[in-house]
Amino acid sequence: MPLGRGHLSNGMERKDIPGLIWTMLAVCFVFCMVYRPVLVFQGAVAGLKAWWEIVFPSLLPFFITSEILMKLGLVRFIGTLLEPVMRPIFNVPGTGGFVMVIGFTSGFPIGSMVTAQLRRDGLCSKVEGERLMSFTNNSSPLFMLTAVAVGMFGRPEFGILIAGSHYLANLLLGIGLRFYKRHDREGLVDSRGRQNRSVIAAVNALIEHQRKERVPLGKLLGEAVASSVTKLLNIGGFIILFAVIIKIMQDVGAIKAVASVLGFFLAPLGFPPDILKALASGMFEMTMGTKLASEASGSQLDKLMAVAMILGWSGLCIQAQVASMISGTDMNMKIFVLTRMAHALLAAGVLKFLYTNERISGALLTTPVFAPLLHAAHGSTLKMVYGAFCTTAILLGLLIALAFIFRIFNYSLRAVLHFTNQP
């Protein structure tokens, strides 16, 4: 009897193959854990240290704040104000402005977490959510300015160059993504419904939301903290797991094999073997990859471009965290993974342009110009969190000011057209 389409022998279907592959990989992983327990322990300790010392203190305040603001309904208010900015530039609803500010100032994977919550609350369409999470997930500015620039390179001024190319590349991707499925009907209907709202209507919507979702302050804070800690524990599990996987892959020589494959594409561009090994590690976890890149032999530009590519790709560890955050929604990971590839290449190109342009690099690499930002980034944990919150407030204020400028311009243009059409 001939086999049906999509069927293999013994009654197995093609869609069963991925599950079998994952099962085999899981068995191999368990075998490696039993065979090399010391290696597994070292990797787990390294992952736990990175999570506890870097990720947990830098992300917890933003997770709690975003939970509180969303439950208070402030996101709906901000969304209405920022619609004139976010819709024409990025083709996402105004609520995307809140996601953008939080994502650009706190780091992975909070952009995807807030986007997923917007999708669950019906504040963005499926396509808008996919656009949004693809350009609002960034490396933490504290990580780039402190851990990479100071801790790894020993050059604080490199922080502005690395962070600038990283953010600029993601903004360019966001502008390009406005054309991704731009005829999305759900998003277009949602846009038309919001365009007629005024600032007063936004305030009324905020008050109405708070009346409908009135929650005691103690309960609100308790739920926000509990939810944030749970999500951070989930992130910590991913970090520890991938730290162990990388240790095992280094031991069995898999990292070298991946580096050889990358060398086929990148060696003609002049990247030395040590840089390729760093890129191979960065494919799985960006912290280890950036550290190896900073210690590799090669020119300063090669090292910085490698770091830009690793931060743009973000690593499979971060991508797994993003997949976990959006698992309860209908959003797809395909466009996110593709934009990570594009971000890696674009960030490296932007960094090379900034570094080789003497006038621009001279301004960026002059520490006193950005002394306040660098001072906040290299201080105590409390000072770093305070600086990040101040940056968040400044960015949000700039977006709101830009939105008002857009509104005034539109009203003025309508008034001019009205008077010119008068008989």
Secondary structure as a PSIPRED ss2 file (coil, helix, strand):
# PSIPRED VFORMAT (PSIPRED V4.0)

   1 M C   1.000  0.000  0.000
   2 P C   1.000  0.000  0.000
   3 L C   1.000  0.000  0.000
   4 G C   1.000  0.000  0.000
   5 R C   1.000  0.000  0.000
   6 G C   1.000  0.000  0.000
   7 H E   0.000  0.000  1.000
   8 L C   1.000  0.000  0.000
   9 S H   0.000  1.000  0.000
  10 N H   0.000  1.000  0.000
  11 G H   0.000  1.000  0.000
  12 M C   1.000  0.000  0.000
  13 E E   0.000  0.000  1.000
  14 R H   0.000  1.000  0.000
  15 K H   0.000  1.000  0.000
  16 D H   0.000  1.000  0.000
  17 I H   0.000  1.000  0.000
  18 P H   0.000  1.000  0.000
  19 G H   0.000  1.000  0.000
  20 L H   0.000  1.000  0.000
  21 I H   0.000  1.000  0.000
  22 W H   0.000  1.000  0.000
  23 T H   0.000  1.000  0.000
  24 M H   0.000  1.000  0.000
  25 L H   0.000  1.000  0.000
  26 A H   0.000  1.000  0.000
  27 V H   0.000  1.000  0.000
  28 C H   0.000  1.000  0.000
  29 F H   0.000  1.000  0.000
  30 V H   0.000  1.000  0.000
  31 F H   0.000  1.000  0.000
  32 C H   0.000  1.000  0.000
  33 M H   0.000  1.000  0.000
  34 V H   0.000  1.000  0.000
  35 Y H   0.000  1.000  0.000
  36 R C   1.000  0.000  0.000
  37 P H   0.000  1.000  0.000
  38 V H   0.000  1.000  0.000
  39 L H   0.000  1.000  0.000
  40 V H   0.000  1.000  0.000
  41 F H   0.000  1.000  0.000
  42 Q H   0.000  1.000  0.000
  43 G H   0.000  1.000  0.000
  44 A H   0.000  1.000  0.000
  45 V H   0.000  1.000  0.000
  46 A H   0.000  1.000  0.000
  47 G H   0.000  1.000  0.000
  48 L H   0.000  1.000  0.000
  49 K H   0.000  1.000  0.000
  50 A H   0.000  1.000  0.000
  51 W H   0.000  1.000  0.000
  52 W H   0.000  1.000  0.000
  53 E H   0.000  1.000  0.000
  54 I H   0.000  1.000  0.000
  55 V H   0.000  1.000  0.000
  56 F H   0.000  1.000  0.000
  57 P H   0.000  1.000  0.000
  58 S H   0.000  1.000  0.000
  59 L H   0.000  1.000  0.000
  60 L H   0.000  1.000  0.000
  61 P H   0.000  1.000  0.000
  62 F H   0.000  1.000  0.000
  63 F H   0.000  1.000  0.000
  64 I H   0.000  1.000  0.000
  65 T H   0.000  1.000  0.000
  66 S H   0.000  1.000  0.000
  67 E H   0.000  1.000  0.000
  68 I H   0.000  1.000  0.000
  69 L H   0.000  1.000  0.000
  70 M H   0.000  1.000  0.000
  71 K H   0.000  1.000  0.000
  72 L H   0.000  1.000  0.000
  73 G C   1.000  0.000  0.000
  74 L H   0.000  1.000  0.000
  75 V H   0.000  1.000  0.000
  76 R H   0.000  1.000  0.000
  77 F H   0.000  1.000  0.000
  78 I H   0.000  1.000  0.000
  79 G H   0.000  1.000  0.000
  80 T H   0.000  1.000  0.000
  81 L H   0.000  1.000  0.000
  82 L H   0.000  1.000  0.000
  83 E H   0.000  1.000  0.000
  84 P H   0.000  1.000  0.000
  85 V H   0.000  1.000  0.000
  86 M H   0.000  1.000  0.000
  87 R H   0.000  1.000  0.000
  88 P H   0.000  1.000  0.000
  89 I H   0.000  1.000  0.000
  90 F H   0.000  1.000  0.000
  91 N C   1.000  0.000  0.000
  92 V C   1.000  0.000  0.000
  93 P C   1.000  0.000  0.000
  94 G C   1.000  0.000  0.000
  95 T C   1.000  0.000  0.000
  96 G H   0.000  1.000  0.000
  97 G H   0.000  1.000  0.000
  98 F H   0.000  1.000  0.000
  99 V H   0.000  1.000  0.000
 100 M H   0.000  1.000  0.000
 101 V H   0.000  1.000  0.000
 102 I H   0.000  1.000  0.000
 103 G H   0.000  1.000  0.000
 104 F H   0.000  1.000  0.000
 105 T H   0.000  1.000  0.000
 106 S H   0.000  1.000  0.000
 107 G C   1.000  0.000  0.000
 108 F C   1.000  0.000  0.000
 109 P C   1.000  0.000  0.000
 110 I H   0.000  1.000  0.000
 111 G H   0.000  1.000  0.000
 112 S H   0.000  1.000  0.000
 113 M H   0.000  1.000  0.000
 114 V H   0.000  1.000  0.000
 115 T H   0.000  1.000  0.000
 116 A H   0.000  1.000  0.000
 117 Q H   0.000  1.000  0.000
 118 L H   0.000  1.000  0.000
 119 R H   0.000  1.000  0.000
 120 R H   0.000  1.000  0.000
 121 D C   1.000  0.000  0.000
 122 G C   1.000  0.000  0.000
 123 L C   1.000  0.000  0.000
 124 C C   1.000  0.000  0.000
 125 S C   1.000  0.000  0.000
 126 K H   0.000  1.000  0.000
 127 V H   0.000  1.000  0.000
 128 E H   0.000  1.000  0.000
 129 G H   0.000  1.000  0.000
 130 E H   0.000  1.000  0.000
 131 R H   0.000  1.000  0.000
 132 L H   0.000  1.000  0.000
 133 M H   0.000  1.000  0.000
 134 S H   0.000  1.000  0.000
 135 F H   0.000  1.000  0.000
 136 T H   0.000  1.000  0.000
 137 N C   1.000  0.000  0.000
 138 N C   1.000  0.000  0.000
 139 S C   1.000  0.000  0.000
 140 S C   1.000  0.000  0.000
 141 P H   0.000  1.000  0.000
 142 L H   0.000  1.000  0.000
 143 F H   0.000  1.000  0.000
 144 M H   0.000  1.000  0.000
 145 L H   0.000  1.000  0.000
 146 T H   0.000  1.000  0.000
 147 A H   0.000  1.000  0.000
 148 V H   0.000  1.000  0.000
 149 A H   0.000  1.000  0.000
 150 V H   0.000  1.000  0.000
 151 G H   0.000  1.000  0.000
 152 M H   0.000  1.000  0.000
 153 F C   1.000  0.000  0.000
 154 G C   1.000  0.000  0.000
 155 R C   1.000  0.000  0.000
 156 P C   1.000  0.000  0.000
 157 E C   1.000  0.000  0.000
 158 F H   0.000  1.000  0.000
 159 G H   0.000  1.000  0.000
 160 I H   0.000  1.000  0.000
 161 L H   0.000  1.000  0.000
 162 I H   0.000  1.000  0.000
 163 A H   0.000  1.000  0.000
 164 G H   0.000  1.000  0.000
 165 S H   0.000  1.000  0.000
 166 H H   0.000  1.000  0.000
 167 Y H   0.000  1.000  0.000
 168 L H   0.000  1.000  0.000
 169 A H   0.000  1.000  0.000
 170 N H   0.000  1.000  0.000
 171 L H   0.000  1.000  0.000
 172 L H   0.000  1.000  0.000
 173 L H   0.000  1.000  0.000
 174 G H   0.000  1.000  0.000
 175 I H   0.000  1.000  0.000
 176 G H   0.000  1.000  0.000
 177 L H   0.000  1.000  0.000
 178 R C   1.000  0.000  0.000
 179 F C   1.000  0.000  0.000
 180 Y C   1.000  0.000  0.000
 181 K C   1.000  0.000  0.000
 182 R C   1.000  0.000  0.000
 183 H C   1.000  0.000  0.000
 184 D C   1.000  0.000  0.000
 185 R H   0.000  1.000  0.000
 186 E H   0.000  1.000  0.000
 187 G H   0.000  1.000  0.000
 188 L H   0.000  1.000  0.000
 189 V H   0.000  1.000  0.000
 190 D H   0.000  1.000  0.000
 191 S H   0.000  1.000  0.000
 192 R H   0.000  1.000  0.000
 193 G H   0.000  1.000  0.000
 194 R H   0.000  1.000  0.000
 195 Q H   0.000  1.000  0.000
 196 N C   1.000  0.000  0.000
 197 R C   1.000  0.000  0.000
 198 S C   1.000  0.000  0.000
 199 V H   0.000  1.000  0.000
 200 I H   0.000  1.000  0.000
 201 A H   0.000  1.000  0.000
 202 A H   0.000  1.000  0.000
 203 V H   0.000  1.000  0.000
 204 N H   0.000  1.000  0.000
 205 A H   0.000  1.000  0.000
 206 L H   0.000  1.000  0.000
 207 I H   0.000  1.000  0.000
 208 E H   0.000  1.000  0.000
 209 H H   0.000  1.000  0.000
 210 Q H   0.000  1.000  0.000
 211 R H   0.000  1.000  0.000
 212 K H   0.000  1.000  0.000
 213 E C   1.000  0.000  0.000
 214 R C   1.000  0.000  0.000
 215 V C   1.000  0.000  0.000
 216 P C   1.000  0.000  0.000
 217 L H   0.000  1.000  0.000
 218 G H   0.000  1.000  0.000
 219 K H   0.000  1.000  0.000
 220 L H   0.000  1.000  0.000
 221 L H   0.000  1.000  0.000
 222 G H   0.000  1.000  0.000
 223 E H   0.000  1.000  0.000
 224 A H   0.000  1.000  0.000
 225 V H   0.000  1.000  0.000
 226 A H   0.000  1.000  0.000
 227 S H   0.000  1.000  0.000
 228 S H   0.000  1.000  0.000
 229 V H   0.000  1.000  0.000
 230 T H   0.000  1.000  0.000
 231 K H   0.000  1.000  0.000
 232 L H   0.000  1.000  0.000
 233 L H   0.000  1.000  0.000
 234 N H   0.000  1.000  0.000
 235 I H   0.000  1.000  0.000
 236 G H   0.000  1.000  0.000
 237 G H   0.000  1.000  0.000
 238 F H   0.000  1.000  0.000
 239 I H   0.000  1.000  0.000
 240 I H   0.000  1.000  0.000
 241 L H   0.000  1.000  0.000
 242 F H   0.000  1.000  0.000
 243 A H   0.000  1.000  0.000
 244 V H   0.000  1.000  0.000
 245 I H   0.000  1.000  0.000
 246 I H   0.000  1.000  0.000
 247 K H   0.000  1.000  0.000
 248 I H   0.000  1.000  0.000
 249 M H   0.000  1.000  0.000
 250 Q H   0.000  1.000  0.000
 251 D H   0.000  1.000  0.000
 252 V H   0.000  1.000  0.000
 253 G C   1.000  0.000  0.000
 254 A H   0.000  1.000  0.000
 255 I H   0.000  1.000  0.000
 256 K H   0.000  1.000  0.000
 257 A H   0.000  1.000  0.000
 258 V H   0.000  1.000  0.000
 259 A H   0.000  1.000  0.000
 260 S H   0.000  1.000  0.000
 261 V H   0.000  1.000  0.000
 262 L H   0.000  1.000  0.000
 263 G H   0.000  1.000  0.000
 264 F H   0.000  1.000  0.000
 265 F H   0.000  1.000  0.000
 266 L H   0.000  1.000  0.000
 267 A H   0.000  1.000  0.000
 268 P H   0.000  1.000  0.000
 269 L H   0.000  1.000  0.000
 270 G C   1.000  0.000  0.000
 271 F C   1.000  0.000  0.000
 272 P C   1.000  0.000  0.000
 273 P H   0.000  1.000  0.000
 274 D H   0.000  1.000  0.000
 275 I H   0.000  1.000  0.000
 276 L H   0.000  1.000  0.000
 277 K H   0.000  1.000  0.000
 278 A H   0.000  1.000  0.000
 279 L H   0.000  1.000  0.000
 280 A H   0.000  1.000  0.000
 281 S H   0.000  1.000  0.000
 282 G H   0.000  1.000  0.000
 283 M C   1.000  0.000  0.000
 284 F C   1.000  0.000  0.000
 285 E C   1.000  0.000  0.000
 286 M H   0.000  1.000  0.000
 287 T H   0.000  1.000  0.000
 288 M H   0.000  1.000  0.000
 289 G H   0.000  1.000  0.000
 290 T H   0.000  1.000  0.000
 291 K H   0.000  1.000  0.000
 292 L H   0.000  1.000  0.000
 293 A H   0.000  1.000  0.000
 294 S H   0.000  1.000  0.000
 295 E H   0.000  1.000  0.000
 296 A C   1.000  0.000  0.000
 297 S C   1.000  0.000  0.000
 298 G C   1.000  0.000  0.000
 299 S C   1.000  0.000  0.000
 300 Q H   0.000  1.000  0.000
 301 L H   0.000  1.000  0.000
 302 D H   0.000  1.000  0.000
 303 K H   0.000  1.000  0.000
 304 L H   0.000  1.000  0.000
 305 M H   0.000  1.000  0.000
 306 A H   0.000  1.000  0.000
 307 V H   0.000  1.000  0.000
 308 A H   0.000  1.000  0.000
 309 M H   0.000  1.000  0.000
 310 I H   0.000  1.000  0.000
 311 L H   0.000  1.000  0.000
 312 G H   0.000  1.000  0.000
 313 W H   0.000  1.000  0.000
 314 S C   1.000  0.000  0.000
 315 G H   0.000  1.000  0.000
 316 L H   0.000  1.000  0.000
 317 C H   0.000  1.000  0.000
 318 I H   0.000  1.000  0.000
 319 Q H   0.000  1.000  0.000
 320 A H   0.000  1.000  0.000
 321 Q H   0.000  1.000  0.000
 322 V H   0.000  1.000  0.000
 323 A H   0.000  1.000  0.000
 324 S H   0.000  1.000  0.000
 325 M H   0.000  1.000  0.000
 326 I C   1.000  0.000  0.000
 327 S C   1.000  0.000  0.000
 328 G C   1.000  0.000  0.000
 329 T C   1.000  0.000  0.000
 330 D C   1.000  0.000  0.000
 331 M C   1.000  0.000  0.000
 332 N C   1.000  0.000  0.000
 333 M C   1.000  0.000  0.000
 334 K H   0.000  1.000  0.000
 335 I H   0.000  1.000  0.000
 336 F H   0.000  1.000  0.000
 337 V H   0.000  1.000  0.000
 338 L H   0.000  1.000  0.000
 339 T H   0.000  1.000  0.000
 340 R H   0.000  1.000  0.000
 341 M H   0.000  1.000  0.000
 342 A H   0.000  1.000  0.000
 343 H H   0.000  1.000  0.000
 344 A H   0.000  1.000  0.000
 345 L H   0.000  1.000  0.000
 346 L H   0.000  1.000  0.000
 347 A H   0.000  1.000  0.000
 348 A H   0.000  1.000  0.000
 349 G H   0.000  1.000  0.000
 350 V H   0.000  1.000  0.000
 351 L H   0.000  1.000  0.000
 352 K H   0.000  1.000  0.000
 353 F H   0.000  1.000  0.000
 354 L H   0.000  1.000  0.000
 355 Y H   0.000  1.000  0.000
 356 T H   0.000  1.000  0.000
 357 N C   1.000  0.000  0.000
 358 E H   0.000  1.000  0.000
 359 R H   0.000  1.000  0.000
 360 I H   0.000  1.000  0.000
 361 S H   0.000  1.000  0.000
 362 G H   0.000  1.000  0.000
 363 A H   0.000  1.000  0.000
 364 L H   0.000  1.000  0.000
 365 L C   1.000  0.000  0.000
 366 T C   1.000  0.000  0.000
 367 T H   0.000  1.000  0.000
 368 P H   0.000  1.000  0.000
 369 V H   0.000  1.000  0.000
 370 F H   0.000  1.000  0.000
 371 A H   0.000  1.000  0.000
 372 P H   0.000  1.000  0.000
 373 L H   0.000  1.000  0.000
 374 L H   0.000  1.000  0.000
 375 H H   0.000  1.000  0.000
 376 A H   0.000  1.000  0.000
 377 A H   0.000  1.000  0.000
 378 H C   1.000  0.000  0.000
 379 G C   1.000  0.000  0.000
 380 S C   1.000  0.000  0.000
 381 T H   0.000  1.000  0.000
 382 L H   0.000  1.000  0.000
 383 K H   0.000  1.000  0.000
 384 M H   0.000  1.000  0.000
 385 V H   0.000  1.000  0.000
 386 Y H   0.000  1.000  0.000
 387 G H   0.000  1.000  0.000
 388 A H   0.000  1.000  0.000
 389 F H   0.000  1.000  0.000
 390 C H   0.000  1.000  0.000
 391 T H   0.000  1.000  0.000
 392 T H   0.000  1.000  0.000
 393 A H   0.000  1.000  0.000
 394 I H   0.000  1.000  0.000
 395 L H   0.000  1.000  0.000
 396 L H   0.000  1.000  0.000
 397 G H   0.000  1.000  0.000
 398 L H   0.000  1.000  0.000
 399 L H   0.000  1.000  0.000
 400 I H   0.000  1.000  0.000
 401 A H   0.000  1.000  0.000
 402 L H   0.000  1.000  0.000
 403 A H   0.000  1.000  0.000
 404 F H   0.000  1.000  0.000
 405 I H   0.000  1.000  0.000
 406 F H   0.000  1.000  0.000
 407 R H   0.000  1.000  0.000
 408 I H   0.000  1.000  0.000
 409 F H   0.000  1.000  0.000
 410 N H   0.000  1.000  0.000
 411 Y H   0.000  1.000  0.000
 412 S H   0.000  1.000  0.000
 413 L H   0.000  1.000  0.000
 414 R H   0.000  1.000  0.000
 415 A H   0.000  1.000  0.000
 416 V H   0.000  1.000  0.000
 417 L H   0.000  1.000  0.000
 418 H H   0.000  1.000  0.000
 419 F H   0.000  1.000  0.000
 420 T H   0.000  1.000  0.000
 421 N C   1.000  0.000  0.000
 422 Q C   1.000  0.000  0.000
 423 P C   1.000  0.000  0.000
